[in-house]
Amino acid sequence: MAQQDIEKQIQEVWALLEEHIQRFEEMRRELDRRSRETDRKLQETERLLKEQSLETNKKIQEVSTLIGRLGNKWGEFVEGLVIPAVKELFKAWKITVTRVSRRVEAQVNGRHMEVDVLAVNKDAAIAIEVKSTLSTADVDEFVKELEQIREFFPEFEDRKIYGAVAAVVMDDSVARYAYRKGLFVIAQKGDTVQILNDRKFKPRLW
C-alpha cells in the first residue's frame, strides 16, 4: 500500500474519531442540560409543595378558629338571647312558661336524646333545637326526635308538647320549611330574638 493511501486512511480514521468525539460531547452537554432542567423542576416542585403545605396548614387553622367562634356564637346565642326571651316569646302565644332548662338529657334502652332548651309549665312543654346555622336536614332530624320525645320524657305524658327551632343564621326558605313542619321559628333580630310565625300558624303537637 502506498504511503499516500496510508496517510489518507489515517486522516479518515481521525476525522471519524473526531466526529464521534463531537457527537459524544454534544450528547454529554444535552444530558447535563436535561439534568440541570430536571433538578430545577424538582426544586420548583418541592418549593410549590412546601408553599401548598403551608397554605393548607393556614387554611386548617382558619377553619378551626372559625369553628371555635361558631361554637362560642352558639353558646352566646343560647345563653344571651334564647333563654332570657323564651318566657316573653311564648306568652304572646298564650303559653305561660314557668321553667326553662338547657341541655336536658334522657336515655331509654341505651338510646340518648338531648333537648337544647326545654321550656315547661304544668300543661305544656316546648322543645327548642338551637343551631348556629339551621338547614332543612336539621329540621327533619329534629322532627324525628320530636316523634320519640314522649318515650324519652314520660313525665310529659299529660302535657302538650310543642317544637321550636332557633338559629343564629337561618335562610328564609329554611324558616318557611320549619313553619310548614309545625314548628315555632325563632330568629335573631338585633340584640334580641323573635318568633317569625304569623297568627295563621297552627303549631303541631307531639
C-alpha positions in Angstrom: 0.0 0.0 0.0 1.4 3.4 -0.9 2.4 5.9 1.7 -0.2 8.3 0.3 -3.0 5.8 0.8 -2.0 5.0 4.4 -2.0 8.7 5.3 -5.4 9.1 3.7 -6.8 6.3 5.8 -5.3 7.7 8.9 -6.9 11.1 8.1 -10.3 9.4 7.6 -9.9 7.5 10.9 -9.1 10.7 12.7 -12.0 12.5 11.1 -14.4 9.7 12.1 -13.0 9.7 15.6 -13.3 13.5 15.9 -16.9 13.2 14.6 -17.7 10.6 17.3 -16.0 12.7 19.9 -18.0 15.7 18.8 -21.3 13.8 19.0 -20.4 12.4 22.4 -19.6 15.9 23.6 -23.0 17.1 22.3 -24.8 14.2 24.0 -22.9 14.9 27.2 -23.9 18.6 27.1 -27.5 17.7 26.3 -27.6 15.2 29.3 -26.1 17.9 31.5 -28.7 20.4 30.3 -31.6 17.9 30.9 -30.1 17.0 34.3 -30.0 20.7 35.3 -33.5 21.2 34.0 -34.7 18.1 36.0 -33.0 19.4 39.1 -34.6 22.8 38.6 -38.1 21.3 38.1 -37.6 19.1 41.2 -36.6 22.1 43.2 -39.6 24.1 41.8 -41.9 21.2 42.6 -40.5 20.9 46.1 -40.9 24.7 46.6 -44.5 24.6 45.4 -45.4 21.6 47.6 -43.9 23.4 50.6 -45.9 26.5 49.8 -49.0 24.4 49.3 -48.4 22.7 52.6 -48.0 26.0 54.4 -51.2 27.3 52.8 -53.1 24.2 53.7 -52.0 24.4 57.3 -53.0 28.1 57.3 -56.5 27.2 56.0 -56.9 24.4 58.5 -56.0 26.8 61.3 -58.5 29.4 59.9 -61.3 26.8 59.7 -60.5 25.6 63.3 -60.7 29.2 64.5 -64.0 29.7 62.7 -65.5 26.5 64.1 -64.4 27.7 67.6 -66.1 31.0 67.0 -69.2 29.4 65.8 -69.3 27.2 68.9 -68.9 30.4 71.0 -71.7 32.0 69.0 -74.0 29.1 69.7 -73.3 29.4 73.4 -73.8 33.1 73.4 -76.9 32.8 71.4 -78.5 30.3 73.8 -77.3 31.9 77.0 -77.7 35.6 76.0 -80.7 35.6 73.7 -82.8 32.5 73.6 -83.2 31.5 77.2 -83.9 35.0 78.6 -86.5 35.6 75.8 -88.4 32.3 76.0 -91.0 33.3 78.5 -91.9 36.5 76.8 -91.9 34.9 73.3 -94.4 32.3 74.2 -96.6 34.5 76.4 -97.8 36.1 73.1 -99.0 32.6 72.1 -100.8 32.1 75.4 -98.2 29.6 76.7 -97.0 30.7 80.1 -93.5 29.3 80.6 -92.6 28.7 84.3 -89.2 27.0 83.9 -86.5 27.0 81.2 -83.7 24.4 81.2 -80.7 24.0 78.9 -79.4 20.7 77.5 -81.9 18.4 79.1 -80.8 14.7 78.5 -82.7 11.4 78.7 -81.8 7.8 78.0 -84.1 4.9 77.1 -82.8 1.3 76.5 -79.3 2.6 75.6 -80.6 5.4 73.3 -80.0 9.0 74.0 -81.9 12.2 73.5 -80.8 15.8 74.3 -83.0 18.8 74.1 -81.0 22.1 73.7 -83.6 24.2 75.5 -86.7 22.9 77.3 -89.4 25.3 78.4 -92.3 23.9 80.5 -95.3 24.7 82.6 -97.9 22.4 84.2 -99.8 22.0 80.9 -97.2 22.2 78.2 -93.5 21.6 77.2 -91.6 23.3 74.3 -88.5 21.5 73.0 -86.3 24.0 71.3 -83.5 23.0 68.9 -80.7 25.6 68.6 -78.2 25.8 65.8 -75.5 28.2 64.6 -76.9 27.7 61.1 -80.1 25.9 60.5 -80.7 23.6 57.5 -83.7 21.7 56.2 -81.8 18.5 57.2 -81.6 19.8 60.8 -85.3 20.4 60.7 -86.1 16.9 59.5 -83.8 15.4 62.1 -85.4 17.4 64.9 -88.9 16.3 63.8 -87.8 12.7 64.0 -86.6 13.3 67.6 -89.9 15.0 68.5 -91.8 12.0 67.3 -90.0 10.0 70.0 -89.9 12.6 72.7 -92.7 11.2 74.8 -90.8 7.9 75.0 -87.8 9.7 76.5 -89.8 12.1 78.7 -92.8 10.1 80.0 -93.3 12.8 82.7 -94.8 14.9 79.9 -97.5 12.3 79.2 -100.3 14.7 80.2 -98.8 17.8 78.7 -99.0 19.3 75.2 -95.5 19.1 73.6 -94.5 21.8 71.0 -91.4 22.0 68.9 -89.3 25.1 68.0 -86.1 25.8 66.2 -83.8 28.8 66.8 -80.6 29.8 64.9 -78.0 32.5 64.6 -78.2 32.1 60.8 -81.4 31.0 59.1 -82.2 31.2 55.4 -85.8 32.3 54.7 -86.5 29.1 52.8 -85.4 27.0 55.8 -87.6 29.2 58.1 -90.6 28.5 55.8 -89.8 24.8 55.8 -89.8 24.6 59.6 -93.0 26.6 59.7 -94.7 24.0 57.4 -93.5 21.3 59.7 -95.5 22.8 62.5 -92.5 24.3 64.4 -92.2 27.7 66.0 -89.3 29.5 64.3 -87.1 31.7 66.5 -84.6 34.0 64.8 -82.2 36.7 65.9 -83.3 40.3 65.4 -80.7 42.9 66.5 -80.0 42.3 70.2 -82.9 40.0 70.8 -84.9 37.2 69.2 -88.4 36.9 67.8 -90.9 34.2 66.7 -91.3 34.5 63.0 -94.6 32.6 62.7 -97.6 34.6 61.8 -101.0 34.4 63.5 -102.3 31.9 60.9 -99.8 29.4 62.2 -101.1 26.2 63.8 -98.4 24.6 65.9 -98.1 20.8 65.7 -98.4 18.8 68.9 -96.2 15.8 69.5 
